[in-house]
Amino acid sequence: MSTLRKIAFVTSEADPNLISDDKLAIEPLLKLGIEVEILVWDRPTNKIEHLDYLDGIIFRSCWNYHKKHEQFMGWLNSLRSRHVPVFNSVDINLWNLSKKYLLDLELCGVCIPETVFIPAGTFGETQLSFDLSAIPSDKIVVKPAVSLNGEDTYLIEKADTEGILKHSAEINKTRDLLLQQFIPEIQSGGELSLIFFNKKFSHAIQKTAKAGEFRIHEEHGGSRRAYTPTAEVLKFASDVVSHITDDMLFCRVDLVQSGKKIYLIELEILDPMLFLGMDPGAPARFADAISSVLDSGDIIFM
């Protein structure tokens, strides 16, 4: 009988037993001879030096890293000393931690909402340090560059410079800040999320905000449904993925359609919700993707 390969799904003390969606992959993986352990990244008893027996470390639900940012970055970097494949890699995860990466993708020709990045501690407390007219929308999204689930994210009328100043200055005291163009279709058509395994499209969902809300997260009353992307949407998402030269076991492309334009809202690489439960074949496809990278002789550890 062949020996089981062992991998770890990384989560946090916020979800120490994994989320139910990720558990859907455990049985398909076991059928492929891969056993899943749970690794809680911010549990002090989980020592990095004790991980070398693993065949792979896979980030899944580290969803408190925005509150423990420096600690998490240090933990990520400490993985470099282990000879265990990490998916996705430490380098690409560090790049993806801050939504400043959107500006890098814009330089590659990807259409994103007009975005202004302001490094921590540099926002003027008494006046706006740039011309808001550069953002072509009646409302401005104000949020930290490192954030999750719409936390500390505000939608403010462009004319309300006092409100923009107040929330921006508060965030920017200690954190990098983003001010973005608001795409109103997110409140009508919602946000489309396309999930890729090993850069191949797997499945998609549509996330819709509740009435009167602009955040589509379930924590703010948003809903989810399975979605079949149009050829245009699939091409846009695939083009976004093609700009990433690193290997990626998984990623999720979040976008919004506005008339004839499509905007990239986020490219989630670190530990996106994969919505495995929204497509019957998705757990097995994810398991196959994991098995494929473990079998590959071209694994890049970091």
Buried (B, 14 or more C-beta within 10 A) or exposed (E): EEEEBEBBBBBBEBBEEBBEBBBBBBEBBEEBEBBBEBBBBBEEEBEBEEBEEBBBBBBBBBBBBBBBBEEBBEBBEBBEEBEBBBBBBBBBBBBBBBBBBBEEBBEEEBBBBBBBBBEBEEBEEEEBBEEBEEBEBEBBBBBBBBBBEBBBBBBBEBEEBEBBBBBBBBBBEEBBBBBBBBBEBBBEBBBBBBBBBBBEBBBBBBBBBBEEBBBBBEEBBBEBEEBEBEEEBBEBBBBBBEEBEEBBBBBBBBBBBBEEEBBBBBBBBBBBBBBBBBBEEBBBBBBBBBBEBBEEEEBBEB
